[in-house]
């Protein structure tokens, strides 16, 4: 009887010890602290255009809270249960892009609200086709975007491109920073299209292809 009591008394201590050894989760974000600082300091009245970035599409394999690592020369994926996104990955990408574009275009970013009267609204659809992070190797981002101008007389512009960013050290943080850099390249390309500038082949995007739909489409 005493032995049974000692065993029962030891169970809470064992449970507490197990909990104490559980690694704490680390949270990562694609939104840089400097994103949006320029736009936030300007009044809406001073901005000539508005942008509306629609919800971002993601491959199901990476659309999860955990950061997912790809293995070079393998189809295997590694889910990092102790390294998670601060918000759903689609929202992280959407916010990072939206804030970056607002800065580049001196634009008001609207999300589910009406733009002030007289403000031209550009609508942007962004779909991620490939989102890879390879430990100690680098990151890859491939995406398709649709840019719809304010005027109905001008057709939407569709583009698709891929970009890669190597890393020098192993770990999650360098890979997250690499994806931030890749998103900035896509932001620059989208902003150039809004401004009517030619997309530079030196912008760090590979396999860049664009087409314009007819206004009726």
C-alpha positions in Angstrom: 0.0 0.0 0.0 2.8 2.4 0.9 4.6 1.5 -2.3 1.5 2.3 -4.4 1.2 5.6 -2.6 4.8 6.5 -3.3 4.2 5.7 -7.0 1.1 7.9 -7.2 2.9 10.7 -5.4 5.7 10.6 -8.0 3.5 11.0 -11.0 2.9 14.7 -10.7 6.6 15.3 -10.4 7.3 13.2 -13.5 4.7 15.2 -15.5 6.1 18.5 -14.3 9.6 17.4 -15.4 8.3 16.4 -18.8 6.6 19.7 -19.3 9.8 21.5 -18.2 11.8 19.9 -21.0 9.4 20.7 -23.8 11.1 23.3 -26.1 9.5 26.7 -26.3 8.1 27.7 -29.7 9.9 30.4 -31.7 7.8 32.7 -33.8 8.9 34.2 -37.0 7.4 36.9 -39.3 7.9 38.0 -42.9 6.9 41.6 -42.0 10.0 43.8 -41.4 9.7 46.5 -38.7 10.5 49.1 -41.3 7.6 48.0 -43.6 4.9 50.6 -43.8 6.8 53.3 -41.9 6.8 55.7 -44.9 3.2 55.2 -45.8 2.0 55.5 -42.2 3.4 58.9 -41.8 1.5 60.4 -44.7 -2.2 61.4 -44.8 -4.5 59.6 -47.1 -5.3 63.0 -48.8 -1.7 63.2 -50.0 -1.8 59.8 -51.8 -2.9 59.6 -55.4 -3.7 55.9 -55.6 -4.8 53.0 -53.4 -3.9 49.3 -53.6 -6.0 46.4 -52.6 -4.1 43.1 -52.2 -6.5 40.2 -52.3 -6.0 37.1 -50.1 -2.9 35.2 -51.0 -3.0 31.7 -52.4 -0.5 29.1 -51.1 0.4 25.5 -51.9 -1.2 23.2 -49.3 2.2 21.7 -48.3 3.3 25.0 -46.7 0.0 26.4 -45.6 0.4 25.4 -42.0 1.6 27.1 -38.7 4.9 25.3 -38.7 7.8 26.4 -40.8 8.4 23.8 -43.5 11.9 23.0 -44.7 12.6 21.3 -48.0 15.4 18.9 -48.5 17.7 19.3 -51.5 17.4 16.5 -54.0 14.5 15.0 -52.1 10.7 15.2 -52.0 10.7 14.9 -48.2 9.5 17.9 -46.1 10.5 18.7 -42.6 7.9 20.4 -40.3 9.5 22.4 -37.5 7.1 22.2 -34.6 9.2 24.6 -32.5 9.5 27.2 -35.3 6.2 28.6 -36.3 4.8 31.7 -38.2 3.6 34.5 -36.0 0.4 34.6 -38.2 -0.9 32.3 -41.0 1.7 32.3 -43.8 -0.8 33.6 -46.3 -1.4 36.6 -44.1 2.3 37.1 -43.4 2.9 37.3 -47.2 -0.1 39.5 -47.8 0.9 42.0 -45.1 4.5 42.2 -46.1 3.7 42.8 -49.7 0.9 45.3 -49.0 3.1 47.4 -46.8 6.1 47.2 -49.2 3.9 48.3 -52.1 2.3 51.1 -50.2 5.8 52.5 -49.5 7.1 52.1 -53.1 4.0 53.6 -54.6 3.1 56.3 -52.0 -0.2 54.5 -51.9 -3.0 53.9 -49.4 -3.4 50.2 -48.7 -7.0 49.2 -48.3 -8.3 45.9 -47.1 -12.1 45.3 -47.2 -12.9 49.0 -47.0 -13.9 51.7 -49.5 -11.2 54.0 -50.8 -11.6 57.7 -50.3 -13.6 59.3 -53.2 -11.5 60.1 -56.2 -8.7 57.7 -55.3 -7.8 55.3 -58.1 -7.7 51.7 -56.8 -5.4 49.0 -58.2 -6.4 45.5 -57.3 -3.7 42.8 -57.0 -4.0 39.1 -56.8 -1.0 37.1 -55.7 -0.7 33.4 -55.8 2.4 31.6 -54.5 3.2 28.6 -56.7 6.4 27.5 -54.8 7.6 28.5 -51.4 10.8 26.6 -50.4 13.3 27.0 -47.6 16.4 24.7 -47.6 18.5 24.6 -44.5 22.0 26.0 -45.1 21.3 26.3 -48.9 18.7 29.0 -49.7 15.1 30.0 -50.4 13.0 29.9 -53.5 9.8 31.9 -54.2 7.7 31.4 -57.4 4.5 33.3 -57.8 1.8 34.5 -60.2 0.2 37.9 -59.9 -2.7 39.7 -61.5 -2.7 43.5 -61.7 -6.1 45.1 -62.4 -5.9 48.8 -63.1 -8.6 51.3 -62.0 -9.9 51.9 -65.5 -12.1 49.2 -67.0 -10.9 50.2 -70.4 -7.5 48.6 -69.7 -7.1 44.9 -69.4 -5.5 43.1 -66.4 -1.9 42.2 -66.5 -0.7 38.7 -65.6 2.8 37.8 -64.6 4.7 34.9 -63.3 8.3 34.7 -62.1 10.7 32.8 -59.8 13.5 34.1 -57.6 16.1 32.4 -55.4 18.2 33.7 -52.5 21.2 31.8 -51.1 22.1 31.7 -47.4 25.5 31.5 -45.9 24.6 29.8 -42.6 22.2 27.1 -41.4 19.1 27.9 -39.3 15.6 29.2 -39.7 16.4 32.9 -39.3 18.6 33.2 -42.4 15.9 31.5 -44.4 13.2 33.8 -43.2 15.3 36.8 -44.0 15.9 35.3 -47.5 12.2 35.0 -48.1 11.8 38.6 -47.0 14.3 39.7 -49.6 12.5 37.6 -52.3 9.2 39.3 -51.5 10.8 42.7 -51.9 11.9 41.7 -55.4 8.3 40.8 -56.3 7.1 44.0 -54.7 9.5 46.0 -56.9 8.3 44.2 -60.0 4.6 44.8 -59.2 5.3 48.5 -58.3 7.1 49.0 -61.7 4.0 47.7 -63.5 1.7 50.1 -61.6 4.0 53.0 -62.6 4.0 51.9 -66.2 7.7 51.1 -66.1 9.2 48.2 -68.0 10.1 45.2 -65.9 13.8 45.0 -65.7 15.4 41.6 -66.4 18.0 42.6 -63.8 15.4 42.8 -61.0 16.4 39.4 -59.6 13.5 37.5 -61.0 14.0 34.5 -63.2 11.6 33.1 -65.9 9.6 36.3 -65.9 6.6 36.1 -68.2 3.8 38.6 -68.5 0.7 39.1 -70.7 -2.2 41.5 -70.8 -5.8 40.4 -71.0 -8.2 42.4 -73.2 -10.4 44.8 -71.4 -13.5 42.7 -72.2 -11.8 39.7 -70.4 
